Structures are given as structure tokens and as C-alpha cells.
Amino acid sequence: MDFFLQLLIQGLSIGCLYAIAALGFVMIFKSSSILNFAHGELLAIGAYIFLVISVWLNLPIYLAFIVTFVGSFFLGFVIERLFLRPMIGEALIEVIMLTVGLAAMFKGLLLFIFSGNTYVYPNFLPAGLTIKIGNITVSSVYTATFLATIIFLIVFGLFFKYSSQGIYMRSVADSQTAALSLGVNVRRVFALSWAIASLVCAMSGIVLGILNGINVHDLSKMGLKVFPVVILGGLESILGAIIGGLIIGVIETLVSGYFSTSLRDVVAYVILVIILMIKPYGLFGLVEIERV
Amino acid sequence: MKLRLRPCGNYKEKYIEELAIFETDFGRLWTLIGLIILFLVIPFVVGSYGIYILNHVGIYAIAAVGLNILIGFTGQISLGHGAFFGVGAYTAAILMSKVGFPFIPAVIAGGVVTAFVGLIFGIPSSRLKHLYLTISTLAGQFILEYIFVHWKSLTGGTEGIILPKSTIFGYTLKSDRAFFYVIFVCFVLFLWIAKNIIRTRYGRAFIAIRDNDQAAEGMGIPIFKYKLLSFGISSFYAGFAGALWAAYMGSITPEPFTFILSLEFIAMIIIGGLGSITGSVFGATFITLINEMLSQLAAYLMNLKGLAGVAMTIAPLREFFFGLIIVLFLIFEPRGLAEVWRIVKSSFKLWPFSY
């Protein structure tokens, strides 16, 4: 039982990471229904900016946070302006393939600059965040992740529900043509949503970097791991992404604890295929109803 | 029998004329000349390294044509074709080395088994559309990759399988040149089949589904059946190409059949042109040449004194250029090399009054 509990808590912590990694992905999907295959690379870029500023340039942590967030916000803007804007109105497959191309570009560039080594951040989280439940310790990183996830959930939930920009984003995701005809500035919505998503990705990247170290290959793999998570939760739902992340995290740790560690990489995708066959729109996704 | 030349205007009177593969007899002539050059001139003019590259182009082109039937003509995106290619390769390798199948049945079995695997991952297409289906094939890619590495008793794990020499009708395929003939006979055959599938009722059903699946269903096309059929055909092509590749390379490991290979296949058909059979061949040629050039460049720098370090750091730039090429094509010429080729051809045809 103790073993199970330990696995459960470990799984929940890893699930939090998946959830936080999935947030930026859902942001982009919600506002433009683009599957972003460059997601893992965006995580990595954020993590590397933070690394360069906080460790290599040795600037204070709060400054590093600010520069990373501003930088990645701007990066998202630039990506949208240079690559995504010419694709407005093109077929979906071409836009998706564009993000695949972007992923290859970014990955190549990051490998060229930083090579495939793993870097680590110094530990800067306060020790008070470490929680002890019985004889199981939850390290401060996981608590921080959990808190960050909750804060993001609330902030973005409110943003999408009440702010005018959030409502514009939802309307654009629903139907670009209808949004355009109602006077929504679709270009600005796209630019903003990429910028915000890139910012969220940077934050997730930093959290992931604190926990596992920063490695281009690992982070880009994490970007693909996001797919089972968001499909389980439903592509449009931020709450779904978080719950999906937790479920996938728990199942992965349980499988690797009770069966075999090598299965852990693939079990998420097996779950994904099963979900797609029985409940394609996930737990909280919108069911598309088509009428002719 | 009148020689058909290109008329100045549209004088077609029957549907059969619209459906003809060759609009003029010149097209037929050029194809014949091309085939003669391909089989009688090229193998004797090009050196062994050139033959090696051409063989790869031929194999990849078969797989790319198959993928184009699925993505370009039916509109179903598959991110798992790298793994499907691998399934074909492993099937042929296992059948040839462990069961003792001869070359031809093994290669065909490679295609058939892969077609079945493709059908399994195509089943979600009954309820799912674009995005969700794409993700299901992505899952297929990772699950198959896992099986290649971890089902050791069958696939030999990371050590892979060594294949026996391939023989056709008692003749052992030893040289690259012998394989050149095998590969390009298959290449021409598969191209011809693909070209003909597209103009039959099946092909037109695929295109109808791509353009508007609701309208297609409204017109009485059973979409699920045709989507699955498209998955099956496309996986058959990939598996057949994979089996040829395994026989040609002589040994296989799980290494090449990763997500990157799937992306390369997709890059081939996007660069070549979605929904164009000839385009897939252009794309396969382009990508193989780029790959070969970049690795040659890295190898060249590696041999220069003092630049070996540079060569090591340059290796990841291969991926960068790959991505860059995909992005540039998508933004500036979404219809790919096939469209460039058409423009070049028509500007010749209309010269000097090109307006």
C-alpha cells in the first residue's frame, strides 16, 4: 500500500508537469485550432533563454524571469508574423506541416548552439515548499509546479471566460470566417495568442528544466507527450489538459512501478489510441456536430 | 490512327479524352524515351555511388507516392509512415532470415502485412477527422517504434536482423546495379498503378472525400470504406518500399524508422506537391539529394584538419535546413515542385507569346 501511495504521489507530480507542459499547447489550439508540433521546441527555447541569463550571464533570478517572459512573448509574436500569418486561410494540413517544419528548424538550431548536453539550473526555490505526508516527501519543485498550475488555471480560465480578448480568441477558434465578418481582428488575435502561448511555454520549460535538467531531445519529446494529455482531456479544455496530465502521469508511474519501466514511454500512446476509439473528443472536449 | 498533337484550345468531345494519361502522343514518346534512358543508359553511365543514391531515390519515391495517395488525394494526414516503412522492412527481414522465404514473396508479404497494420491505425478514421486522426497515426508511430526495439525474440531488438542474399529466379542480386533494375521495375509498376488508381472510381472517391467529405457521403460514397482503402493502399506502398529497402541494405536495425523518417516522407510530398504523383517522385529525389549533400558536406569537413570540430557542430544544421526547406516551400510554393515543373513546361510551350 505504501508503495502504491508513493507511486501515486510521484505520478501526480509528474502529471502536474505534463499538465503545465500542455497549457501552452491548448492556448494555441483554443484560439486558432492549430496543432502545434513545435511545442516541445518552444518549451526548450524558454528554458534555454532562462539558462543563458540566470546561469551564464549570472544575473539575478527575478531579472532572468522577466527577460525570459518578455523574450518569449516577443518570440511568439515574431513566429506568428513571419511564418503563420502567410498561412491564414490555407488548408489545415499545410499549417500543421508548417509547425512541423518550424519544430525541425528550432531543434536543429538549438542543437547547433547548445549541443545535446544536459544543463542544470542552480536550485533557487525556497525550502519551505517541501511537504511531508507521512513518510513520503514531496520535493519543492513539485509543489511549485502544482501552485503554478493552479494559478495558471485560474488566470486563463478567467481570461477566456470574461476578458474581451479571450472571447475574441474563442470566437476565432470557433469559426474564422464568422469572427472576421463580425469585426474581430483575427490577425491580432493570432499574434496575441501565439505570444501568450509562447510565454506559457517558456514558463513550463523553466519548470521542466528545474526538475529534469535542460536537454533539447528530452524537451522536444515532452512536446509530443502533450498529445495524449490533451486528447484525453479534450483539445479545447484547459481544465481537461490538467486532469488529462494528472491521469497520464499516474498511469505511467503505476505501469512503470508494477510492470516494466520501458513500457512507460509507450503506455501514454496506447491510452491515446484507446481513447480515440471510444471517446474521441476526450473528457471535456467539445463534440463537433456537423450539419449539411 | 491520327497523331495527336496539342491543340490550341479545348477540343475534347468525350470523357475518355479527359481521362487520358497522355494528352498528346508526344507525352507517350517522352515517357518511352525516359524509360529507355532509365533502364539502358543510366545504369551504365552513372558510377556505383550514383547508382546507390538512385536506388534510394527509387525506394523512397515508392513510399512517397503511397503517402501522397493518402494525404494528397484522400486528405487523411498520416504521421506514422516512417514506422509503416519499418513494418515492411521487418516483415521482409523476418520472413527471409527466419522462415526462409524467397525475395519476391517476402517483399510482397512485407507490403501486405503493412497494409493490415495501416488498416488497424486507420480504423479511428471511422469517427475521427483531420486533427484527431493525425494524432492517432502519431501514436501508431511511437507504438510501432517501441515494438521494433522491445519485441526482441521477433525483431532482434537494437541489434537488428541480418538478411540472407536476395535471389530472383535463381539469380542472386549481388551488385547495386542488379538491385537498380529490381527497384526501378517496381518503381515504374507502382507509379503506373498509382496513376491508374487515381482515374478510376476509387481515385475519384478519394478526391471527393478530400474535397468535402460530407458532400461525398451525400453523393453516396461510403466514406469509411474508402478512407480505409486509402490507408491500406498507402501502407502497402510504404511496406513494399520498406521491404525493398531491407533487402537492399542487407541488415536492419530499429534506428532509421523513427518519427524523423515520417517527417521526411511528409516533407517529400509537400515539397513535391500534394496531390501529384510526379510531384512525389520529384520530392523524393530532392530530399534524398539534400540529405546526401548535407552528409557529404559534414564528411568532407570532418576530413579537413582543424575543421573536424566544426563538422560535429554542423551535423544538427541538417535538421535545421530540413525544416527551413519545408517552411519556405509551404509559404512560397505550397503546390510544390510539381507546380514549378508545370510552370516551366508551359512557359516553354507558350514561348514567345506567354500571355
Interface residues (C-beta under 8 A of the other chain):
Chain A: S33 L35 F83 P86 M87 E90 L92 I93 E94 I96 M97 L98 V100 G101 L102 A103 A104 M105 F106 K107 G108 L109 L111 F112 S115 L224 F227 P228 I231 L235 S262 D265 V266 Y269 V270 L272 V273 L276 M277 P280 E288 E290 V292
Chain B: I71 G75 I77 F121 I123 P124 R127 L128 K129 H130 L131 Y132 T134 I135 S136 L138 A139 G140 F142 I143 Y146 H150 Q214 A215 G218 F259 L263 I266 A267 I270 L274 T313 I314 P316 L317 R318 E319 F320 F321 F322 G323 L324 I325 I326 V327 L330 I331 P334
